[in-house]
């Protein structure tokens, strides 16, 4: 008699996906402290905080620091810099136009001779 082979049935094939989806939706916080001491004297303390969640959830709870981090969003910083440089240049041009208008107003108009 030939042995029967059966394929294993996966009742929860999406279990890991469901868990990840729930963690990203709700968020997961891991916190801990590492202290290094020598002869009862604390030499070093490292505080570790880890938050695992989706970007949407992080923005919802007010943790959108990556938007303002120069290393993570360099394009935004360049856009702000370019905007500031452009405003300074426009202000300088407006000052020059005002000065030219004032100089032109002071000069008497030349009369044409016929």
C-alpha positions as CSV (number, residue, x, y, z in Angstrom):
1,X,0.0,0.0,0.0
2,X,1.4,3.4,-1.0
3,X,1.8,6.0,1.7
4,X,-0.6,8.9,1.6
5,X,0.8,12.4,1.4
6,X,-1.2,15.3,2.5
7,X,-0.4,18.9,2.2
8,X,-0.4,20.9,5.4
9,X,-3.4,23.2,5.7
10,X,-2.5,26.7,6.8
11,X,-5.4,28.0,8.8
12,X,-3.6,31.3,9.6
13,X,-1.5,32.0,6.6
14,X,-2.0,35.7,7.0
15,X,-1.3,35.7,10.7
16,X,2.0,37.5,10.4
17,X,0.5,40.0,8.0
18,X,-2.4,40.6,10.4
19,X,0.0,41.1,13.4
20,X,2.1,43.6,11.4
21,X,-0.9,45.4,10.2
22,X,-2.2,45.7,13.7
23,X,1.1,46.9,15.1
24,X,1.6,49.5,12.4
25,X,-2.0,50.7,12.9
26,X,-2.0,50.8,16.7
27,X,1.7,51.3,17.3
28,X,4.2,49.5,19.5
29,X,6.5,51.1,22.0
30,X,9.6,49.5,23.5
31,X,11.5,51.3,26.2
32,X,14.5,50.5,28.2
33,X,17.6,51.9,30.0
34,X,21.1,50.6,30.0
35,X,23.3,51.7,32.8
36,X,27.0,51.0,33.1
37,X,28.6,51.3,36.6
38,X,32.0,50.6,38.0
39,X,32.4,50.3,41.8
40,X,28.9,51.7,42.5
41,X,29.7,54.8,40.3
42,X,27.5,55.2,37.3
43,X,29.6,55.8,34.2
44,X,27.1,55.7,31.4
45,X,23.4,55.7,30.9
46,X,21.8,55.0,27.6
47,X,18.0,55.5,27.3
48,X,16.4,53.6,24.4
49,X,12.9,54.3,23.2
50,X,11.6,52.5,20.1
51,X,8.3,53.3,18.4
52,X,7.1,51.1,15.6
53,X,4.1,52.4,13.7
54,X,3.0,53.5,10.3
55,X,3.9,57.0,9.0
56,X,0.2,57.9,9.1
57,X,-0.1,56.9,12.7
58,X,3.1,58.8,13.6
59,X,1.7,61.9,12.0
60,X,-1.6,61.4,13.8
61,X,0.1,61.4,17.2
62,X,2.4,64.3,16.4
63,X,5.6,62.5,15.7
64,X,6.6,63.9,12.3
65,X,10.2,64.8,13.0
66,X,11.4,63.3,9.8
67,X,9.8,66.2,7.9
68,X,12.1,68.7,9.5
69,X,15.3,66.6,9.7
70,X,17.8,68.0,7.2
71,X,19.4,64.5,6.6
72,X,16.0,62.8,5.9
73,X,14.3,65.5,3.8
74,X,17.1,67.6,2.1
75,X,14.8,68.7,-0.7
76,X,12.6,70.6,1.7
77,X,15.5,72.4,3.3
78,X,16.8,73.4,-0.1
79,X,13.4,74.7,-1.1
80,X,13.2,76.8,2.1
81,X,16.7,78.1,1.4
82,X,15.9,78.9,-2.2
83,X,12.8,80.7,-1.1
84,X,14.7,82.8,1.4
85,X,17.4,83.7,-1.1
86,X,14.7,84.6,-3.6
87,X,12.9,86.9,-1.1
88,X,16.3,88.7,-0.4
89,X,16.9,89.2,-4.1
90,X,13.4,90.6,-4.7
91,X,13.8,93.0,-1.8
92,X,17.1,94.2,-3.2
93,X,15.6,94.7,-6.6
94,X,12.7,96.6,-5.1
95,X,15.1,98.9,-3.3
96,X,17.0,99.6,-6.5
97,X,13.7,100.4,-8.4
98,X,12.7,102.7,-5.6
99,X,16.1,104.5,-5.7
100,X,15.9,104.8,-9.5
101,X,12.4,106.2,-9.4
102,X,13.4,108.7,-6.7
103,X,16.5,109.8,-8.8
104,X,14.4,110.1,-11.9
105,X,11.8,112.3,-10.0
106,X,14.6,114.7,-8.9
107,X,16.0,115.3,-12.4
108,X,14.3,118.0,-14.3
109,X,13.0,116.9,-17.6
110,X,15.0,118.1,-20.5
111,X,13.1,120.4,-22.9
112,X,13.3,119.8,-26.5
113,X,14.3,122.7,-28.7
114,X,12.6,123.2,-31.9
